[in-house]
Amino acid sequence: MKVESIKNNFRTRTAIQQNKPYGTNFTSRYNPADYISEIKMENEIKDFMPSAVKGMKRLCDNMGETQNIIINALGTGLVAPIFIKWNPLSKTDEDTRTYSAWRQPVSAVLAVVTQVGVTIPFNKMIENRANAGFYDAKYNKTLFQDDKFITKQLKRIYPYASKKQIQEMTQSKMAEQYQNLIHMIQDNKVIMSKEDGSPLPMDDQKFKELVDKVLQKKIDFENSELNKCNKITIPKKLKRGEYYRTHKEEALNIFNDLNSKLSKTSSPQSIQSEVKRLKKQHKNGDKELIAIFDDILGRRGNNDTELKVALQDKLSGILRDIDYHTGFSSTEEWKNGVINYETESRINPIKESLENLNKMKEMISNKQTVGEIEDYLDEIVTQKESHRLFKFKLSKEVAAEMQKVVKNNLKAHKQITGLIVSFLMLPISCSLLNWCYPRFMDTFFPNLSNKKHPKEIKNLVNQANHQTEVKS
């Protein structure tokens, strides 16, 4: 069976096909091949994950009520017995305390088996329903179905396809649905699917709010960067420059010497050791010099070559800064020069970015499409890779935000249903514990079992009665 023929047949099947008001257009600015490569990389990384990491990821995927149950069970089964067994305030005998302590781990195991055994299937059912379109737009995942869901549907349709063929078709389907989502966002017409295949359009106001939220987040980030430039970066540059201007000879001697030694050695670790020695030597000197030493020591590399390059870049930058800051004729000229340079290189590009983003928000308010906004942005950033929005793609960011919102909604839904299920399971788990625990103790700890006490009492009574009869 050829993969291509399977792919073509798959597109004609309605089992997992969504409504597609927009045909596949491979002239889009988003290449499906890029999305497929991301999926392949993710799968390859999974193959190399240690078992412990895979286990942690599975636990992370089921965060919420399941995690709470497991954590509570660990506390009940491992911690509580210690305090029960060795409780100095208890007046009961040791056997009674031991008997009570063993009840906790048994209770913990039953809690995990009963509650998690129901919660996890419930979570899977919710995910499957979300992928199939059972829910409304708030929980609907038909435009970005999970790879597991798609793979499961493909296996039903093509039971004789190989694992590799199924994987390739899954990747192709995910890339296709992602591109369809991008086209819908660009046209301001996001249409999901219901479980029966009928269309489920996203409310226009909700879509507008989603796009506005994405733009506002970007605006907030740029404003924070602008604030950082004014309140952190420029004052830090002036403080560092003041050290260079007042300690020019000292700085040149130290960093020229380090740079010279670094160029002659194949062991960058020796330079780091030298920096540590200098830091200790100048510990009572200027604090800015100590900060420069810390910056150098903070450089990293996966091997000696990368570390050496990182240290060379840092030392070269320090020497350039010394030359720059000491090249002004007066303190006033130097401060104005630093401020003007930072304004030109950092602040003005941020202000330009903010101006463009606010214009994009205005275009959304005027009911222009995301595609039109991206065309506006393309005209601005064309042939200008230095523009802060050069790699910003609004439709891609909206798609990511949409998936994030649905994921968070589903997570909250799982937590609520999981909590309800857990409460409903409490009577069952308690009844099961009351039935199971005495039998567990009879089997593994007969000397502690409460079944032994009535027998011992009966024997003592019989013995006492026998002695009384003899005396009489």
C-alpha positions, -999 to +999 in steps of 0.1 A: +000+000+000+015+033-011+016+062+013+005+087-013-026+067-022-035+064+015-032+102+019-054+108-010-080+084+002-078+098+037-089+132+024-121+118+009-131+100+041-155+118+065-146+099+097-122+126+109-126+153+082-135+188+092-154+215+074-130+233+051-145+265+038-111+274+024-092+251+001-056+242+006-034+270-008+003+262-009+011+298-019+006+309+017+034+326+036+032+296+059+048+265+045+033+232+058+067+216+055+080+238+083+052+225+106+059+189+096+096+193+105+086+206+139+065+175+145+093+152+133+117+169+157+093+165+186+089+128+179+127+123+176+132+140+209+106+117+225+125+087+213+156+097+232+138+106+264+148+085+295+119+065+310+119+088+341+115+119+319+087+102+299+070+093+331+072+129+344+058+142+311+028+118+313+022+131+349+025+166+336+000+159+309-025+148+336-019+177+359-047+187+381-070+164+401-049+133+392-017+150+405-035+160+437-047+125+443-012+110+439+004+136+461-022+131+488-018+093+485+020+096+490+014+118+521-011+093+534+009+062+526+044+073+535+043+102+560+011+096+581+021+061+593+054+074+608+035+099+630+009+073+640+034+045+648+057+067+669+033+092+684+047+101+718+014+116+729-006+085+722-016+064+752-025+033+732-003+002+731+023-003+704+003-030+686-027-008+682-006+020+669+010-003+644-023-017+633-036+019+628-005+029+609-008+001+583-043+014+575-028+045+559-008+029+530-037+005+523-060+035+521-036+054+499-033+025+474-071+021+472-075+059+467-052+059+438-067+027+423-103+039+426-100+077+421-072+079+395-086+048+378-117+068+371-102+103+368-077+094+340-103+078+318-126+108+324-098+131+312-092+110+281-129+110+274-130+149+277-100+152+253-115+128+228-148+147+229-129+180+224-110+166+194-142+152+179-162+185+183-186+174+211-182+207+230-189+243+220-162+267+208-148+272+244-135+236+244-135+227+207-102+213+193-114+203+158-090+229+141-060+216+160-066+180+168-040+160+188-017+137+170-028+108+192-065+114+182-056+116+145-034+085+146-062+065+164-087+075+137-062+066+109-056+032+123-093+025+123-095+035+086-063+018+075-057-011+098-030-026+075-009+006+071+025+004+086+035+025+116+057+047+094+028+053+070+004+062+098+030+086+113+036+103+079-002+107+073-006+121+109+021+147+103+006+156+069-029+160+085-017+181+113+002+204+089-029+206+067-052+215+096-027+241+109-026+258+075-064+258+073-065+274+107-040+301+096-061+308+065-093+312+086-076+335+110-062+356+082-098+360+068-113+366+102-136+336+098-127+308+122-151+279+117-148+248+139-168+216+135-194+199+157-194+162+163-219+156+135-197+176+110-218+207+110-200+241+111-194+259+144-184+295+136-164+315+162-182+346+174-169+377+156-166+396+189-148+367+206-124+366+176-118+403+178-111+401+215-086+372+209-066+392+183-067+423+205-054+402+234-025+390+213-016+425+202-020+439+237+004+412+251+030+423+225+024+459+233+028+453+270+061+434+263+074+463+242+064+488+269+083+467+295+114+467+273+111+505+268+108+509+306+138+487+311+159+508+287+151+540+305+153+528+341+178+499+339+199+498+307+209+535+304+217+539+341+237+507+340+256+518+309+264+552+325+276+535+357+298+511+337+311+539+316+319+560+346+342+532+359+359+530+325+364+568+324+378+570+360+398+538+359+409+537+322+445+526+328+435+499+353+408+486+331+430+485+300+458+467+318+435+440+333+414+433+302+442+436+276+462+412+296+433+387+299+426+390+262+463+384+253+465+353+276+432+339+261+445+342+226+476+321+235+459+293+254+438+263+244+424+260+279+398+288+285+393+274+320+427+288+329+414+323+320+384+318+342+407+308+371+427+340+364+395+360+366+386+344+399+421+353+412+416+389+400+382+391+416+396+380+449+426+404+445+403+434+439+375+424+463+380+457+481+382+477+449+355+493+427+322+473+428+317+478+390+350+459+383+337+430+404+305+431+383+325+429+351+344+399+364+311+382+372+299+389+337+330+372+323+326+342+347+290+339+336+300+330+300+294+293+291+302+268+263+295+232+256+332+226+249+365+244+252+362+259+217+327+274+224+338+286+258+369+303+243+348+320+217+323+332+243+351+347+265+368+363+234+335+380+225+330+393+260+366+406+264+365+422+229+332+439+239+347+452+271+377+467+253+354+483+227+333+498+255+365+512+272+375+528+239+340+542+234+333+556+268+368+572+272+366+588+237+345+618+248+361+651+257+339+660+287+315+642+311+285+661+298+294+651+262+299+615+273+265+613+290+247+628+261+265+604+237+255+573+257+219+585+260+217+594+223+233+560+213+209+540+234+180+561+221+190+555+185+198+518+188+172+506+214+145+531+223+135+544+189+131+508+174+109+500+204+088+531+199+085+523+162+073+488+171+047+502+195+035+526+169+030+498+144+013+476+170-012+503+180-019+509+143-027+471+140-051+473+170-068+503+153-071+482+121-088+454+140-113+479+155-120+490+120-129+454+111-100+448+088-088+412+085-057+397+101-045+391+065-047+428+057-029+436+089-001+412+080+002+428+045+005+462+062+033+448+085+050+431+056+053+465+038+069+480+068+095+453+076+104+443+041+141+443+036+145+455+072+156+425+094+165+449+122+128+458+127+116+444+160+085+430+143+104+414+114+095+378+126+062+387+142+033+369+124-001+379+138-020+349+125+005+325+139+004+342+173-034+342+173-034+304+165-011+298+194-032+319+218-064+302+206-049+267+213-036+280+247-071+293+257-088+260+247-062+240+265-066+260+297-104+258+295-102+220+291-078+218+321-102+237+343-131+215+330-110+183+339-103+196+374-139+204+381-152+170+368-123+152+385-132+168+418-168+158+414-159+122+405-135+120+435-163+130+459-186+105+443-160+078+447-154+085+484-182+063+497-171+035+474-134+038+484-143+039+521-166+008+519-139-010+499-113+000+526-135-013+554-139-046+536-103-049+524-083-038+554-092-065+579-085-092+553-052-076+544-041-076+581-053-112+586-032-123+557+000-104+562+000-094+599-022-120+617-006-111+651-019-076+648-053-084+632-083-075+652-098-109+643-073-125+666-085-105+697-120-120+699-105-155+697-080-148+724-108-133+746-130-164+740-102-187+749-095-168+781-132-169+790-134-206+782-103-212+803-117-192+832-150-211+830-132-244+830-112-234+861-143-223+879-160-256+871-130-275+885-129-255+917-166-260+923 
